[in-house]
């Protein structure tokens, strides 16, 4: 590659053009000198993840240590999320995101699927950004991204892959939680309806119980009144029976006295006849 002055927007229409801007340490205008640029080195897979050459030395050719891996503020997701995310093999992430994006299962990700895939995980890129990302992935310009091309894309955008992968897993977990929550809410609503029905039934039972208690109290009051009247009548009956027994005793006593008196009169009359008593004669004569 060679540096050339940027004088027209037509120069940007070339495929895979790269624009570099340099400024002298003293703040002088952009350099107009030309020198050989090193050929950009393809990203390589290291033990801790992809090493992406984000900048090159103009004269050297080797990549300097990116602040994303040197402890600076732009650290990789592996380091930043080491205590928050599980350690998933990179190949699994690449394959999983590819499968998630390739919903048509045609063996390649289309431009529309790429944009939809980002939106599905909550990443709302501008249309021009989607065009740029798709162009980076579609190396042979056949309007679809094969798995090999996707692997290359993931090497160029390792942090984007991380975000998409874990957002997709988070979304799947969130969807599962939402489904569980909806199921619990539906069951809770059903239980609330059942509880309301049971409360109405309980209120009906309580009302019936109160009615039965009232009727029970009324019948108990009537029973107490009946028992009181019964005791009164029985006491009166006992008095009448005792009076009747006493009267009959008195009548028996009078009849006994009358019988004795009659016996005594008969004996007297018989003695008077034998002795020709004038009294007897008077009684016999009707005097």
C-alpha positions in Angstrom: 0.0 0.0 0.0 1.1 3.6 -0.6 -0.1 6.8 0.9 -1.7 9.3 -1.4 -3.2 12.6 -0.7 -7.0 12.6 -0.2 -8.2 15.3 -2.6 -11.6 13.9 -3.8 -14.4 11.8 -2.4 -14.1 9.6 -5.6 -11.0 8.1 -4.0 -13.1 6.6 -1.3 -15.1 4.5 -3.8 -12.3 2.0 -4.1 -13.0 -1.3 -2.4 -11.2 -1.7 0.9 -9.6 1.7 0.9 -8.0 2.8 4.2 -7.6 6.3 5.3 -4.7 7.3 7.7 -4.2 10.8 9.2 -1.0 11.7 11.0 0.0 14.9 12.7 3.5 16.1 13.7 4.3 16.2 17.4 4.3 20.0 17.2 0.9 20.1 15.7 1.9 20.7 12.1 -0.5 19.9 9.2 -1.0 16.4 7.8 2.1 15.0 6.2 2.3 15.1 2.4 5.2 12.7 2.2 4.8 9.2 0.8 6.4 6.1 2.1 5.7 2.4 2.0 3.0 1.2 4.3 3.3 -2.2 5.8 0.8 -4.8 4.6 -1.9 -5.1 7.3 -1.3 -8.4 9.2 -4.3 -10.7 9.4 -5.7 -11.1 12.9 -4.4 -14.2 14.7 -6.0 -16.4 17.3 -4.1 -16.4 20.6 -4.6 -18.4 23.7 -6.6 -15.6 25.4 -8.7 -14.7 22.3 -8.1 -12.9 19.0 -5.3 -10.4 18.8 -6.5 -7.6 16.5 -3.9 -5.2 15.1 -5.7 -1.9 15.7 -2.8 0.3 14.6 0.6 -0.1 12.9 3.8 1.8 13.1 4.3 3.7 9.9 7.9 2.6 9.6 8.2 -0.6 11.4 5.6 -3.1 10.3 4.8 -4.7 13.6 1.6 -4.2 15.6 1.8 -2.4 18.9 0.1 -3.6 22.0 -3.5 -2.5 21.8 -4.9 -0.7 24.9 -7.7 -3.3 24.9 -5.2 -5.9 26.0 -2.8 -3.8 27.9 -4.9 -2.8 30.9 -6.2 0.4 29.4 -9.8 1.6 29.6 -10.8 -0.4 26.5 -10.2 -3.9 27.7 -11.6 -6.9 26.0 -14.8 -8.5 27.1 -12.9 -11.6 28.2 -11.1 -9.5 30.8 -13.9 -7.1 31.7 -16.5 -9.9 32.0 -14.2 -12.6 33.5 -16.1 -12.5 36.7 -19.5 -12.1 35.2 -19.5 -14.3 32.1 -18.8 -18.1 31.8 -15.7 -19.1 29.9 -17.2 -20.3 26.6 -14.8 -21.5 23.9 -14.4 -19.1 21.0 -15.5 -21.7 18.4 -18.8 -22.2 20.3 -19.4 -18.5 20.2 -18.7 -18.2 16.5 -20.9 -21.2 15.6 -23.7 -20.2 18.0 -24.0 -16.6 16.7 -23.8 -17.8 13.1 -26.6 -20.2 13.7 -28.7 -17.5 15.4 -28.2 -15.1 12.5 -28.7 -17.6 9.7 -32.4 -18.2 10.4 -33.1 -19.3 6.8 -30.6 -22.2 7.2 -29.3 -21.6 3.7 -25.7 -21.9 4.7 -25.0 -18.2 4.6 -26.1 -15.0 6.4 -27.9 -12.5 4.2 -27.7 -8.7 4.7 -31.2 -8.7 6.1 -30.4 -11.5 8.5 -27.4 -9.7 9.7 -29.4 -6.6 10.6 -32.2 -8.6 12.1 -29.7 -10.6 14.2 -28.3 -7.5 15.7 -31.8 -6.1 16.4 -32.9 -9.3 18.0 -30.2 -9.0 20.7 -30.9 -5.3 21.2 -28.1 -3.8 19.1 -29.7 -1.1 16.9 -26.9 -0.3 14.4 -27.6 2.4 11.7 -28.2 1.1 8.2 -24.8 2.4 7.0 -23.1 0.5 9.8 -24.9 -2.7 8.8 -23.8 -2.2 5.3 -20.2 -1.7 6.5 -20.3 -4.8 8.7 -21.8 -6.9 5.9 -19.2 -5.7 3.4 -16.5 -6.7 5.8 -17.9 -10.2 6.1 -19.0 -10.8 2.5 -15.5 -11.3 1.1 -16.5 -12.7 -2.3 -19.4 -10.3 -2.7 -22.0 -13.0 -3.4 -24.5 -11.3 -1.0 -24.2 -14.0 1.7 -21.7 -14.7 4.4 -20.5 -18.3 4.6 -19.3 -19.8 7.8 -15.6 -19.4 6.7 -16.3 -15.7 5.9 -18.0 -15.4 9.3 -15.0 -16.8 11.1 -12.9 -14.2 9.4 -15.4 -11.5 10.4 -15.3 -12.6 14.0 -11.6 -12.2 14.0 -12.0 -8.6 12.9 -14.7 -7.8 15.4 -14.1 -10.0 18.5 -15.7 -7.7 20.9 -18.8 -7.4 18.8 -19.0 -11.2 18.7 -18.7 -11.3 22.5 -21.6 -8.8 22.9 -23.8 -10.5 20.4 -23.2 -14.0 21.9 -23.8 -13.0 25.5 -26.7 -10.7 24.7 -28.3 -13.6 22.8 -27.8 -15.9 25.7 -29.1 -13.3 28.1 -32.1 -12.7 25.8 -32.8 -16.4 25.7 -32.6 -16.6 29.5 -34.7 -13.4 29.8 -37.3 -14.9 27.4 -37.3 -18.1 29.5 -37.7 -16.1 32.7 -40.5 -14.0 31.0 -42.3 -17.2 30.0 -41.9 -18.5 33.5 -43.1 -15.2 34.9 -46.1 -15.1 32.5 -47.0 -18.7 33.4 -46.8 -17.9 37.1 -48.8 -14.7 36.6 -51.5 -16.6 34.7 -51.6 -19.2 37.4 -51.7 -16.5 40.0 -54.6 -14.9 38.2 -56.4 -18.2 38.1 -55.7 -18.7 41.8 -57.0 -15.2 42.4 -60.2 -16.1 40.5 -60.5 -19.3 42.4 -59.8 -17.5 45.7 -62.5 -15.0 44.9 -64.9 -17.8 44.1 -64.0 -19.6 47.3 -64.4 -16.3 49.2 -67.9 -16.0 47.7 -68.7 -19.6 48.6 -67.3 -19.0 52.1 -69.4 -15.8 52.5 -72.5 -17.9 51.5 -71.5 -20.6 54.0 -71.0 -18.0 56.7 -74.4 -16.4 55.9 -76.0 -19.8 56.0 -74.3 -20.5 59.3 -75.5 -17.2 60.7 -79.1 -18.1 59.6 -78.8 -21.6 61.1 -77.4 -20.0 64.3 -80.4 -17.7 64.4 -82.8 -20.5 63.8 -81.1 -22.6 66.4 -81.4 -19.7 69.0 -85.1 -19.4 68.1 -85.7 -23.1 68.5 -83.7 -23.2 71.7 -85.8 -20.3 73.0 -89.0 -22.1 72.0 -87.7 -25.3 73.7 -86.9 -23.4 76.8 -90.4 -21.8 76.8 -91.9 -25.3 76.1 -90.0 -26.8 79.0 -91.0 -23.9 81.3 -94.7 -24.4 80.4 -94.3 -28.2 80.7 -92.8 -27.8 84.2 -95.7 -25.4 85.1 -98.3 -27.8 83.8 -96.8 -30.8 85.4 -96.7 -28.9 88.7 -100.3 -28.0 88.3 -101.2 -31.5 87.4 -99.4 -32.8 90.5 -101.4 -30.3 92.6 -104.7 -31.4 91.0 -103.8 -35.1 91.4 -102.9 -34.6 95.1 -106.1 -32.6 95.6 -108.1 -35.3 93.9 -106.4 -37.9 96.1 -107.1 -35.9 99.2 -110.8 -35.4 98.2 -111.2 -39.0 97.5 -109.7 -39.8 100.9 -112.1 -37.4 102.5 -115.0 -39.0 100.6 -113.8 -42.4 101.7 -113.6 -41.2 105.3 -117.2 -39.7 105.0 -118.5 -42.9 103.5 -116.9 -44.9 106.3 -118.4 -42.6 108.9 -121.8 -42.8 107.1 -121.5 -46.6 107.1 -120.7 -46.7 110.8 -123.5 -44.2 111.5 -125.9 -46.4 109.5 -124.8 -49.4 111.3 -125.2 -47.7 114.6 -128.8 -46.6 113.6 -129.7 -50.1 112.4 -128.5 -51.5 115.7 -130.4 -48.9 117.6 -133.5 -49.6 115.6 -133.2 -53.3 116.1 -132.8 -52.8 119.9 -135.7 -50.5 120.1 -138.0 -53.0 118.4 -137.0 -55.6 120.7 -137.6 -53.4 123.7 -140.8 -51.8 122.3 -139.1 -48.4 122.5 -141.6 -45.5 122.1 -139.0 -43.8 120.0 -139.0 -46.7 117.7 -142.7 -46.7 117.5 -142.7 -43.1 116.7 -140.3 -43.6 113.9 -142.3 -46.6 112.7 -145.5 -44.6 112.9 -144.1 -41.8 111.0 -144.4 -39.4 113.8 
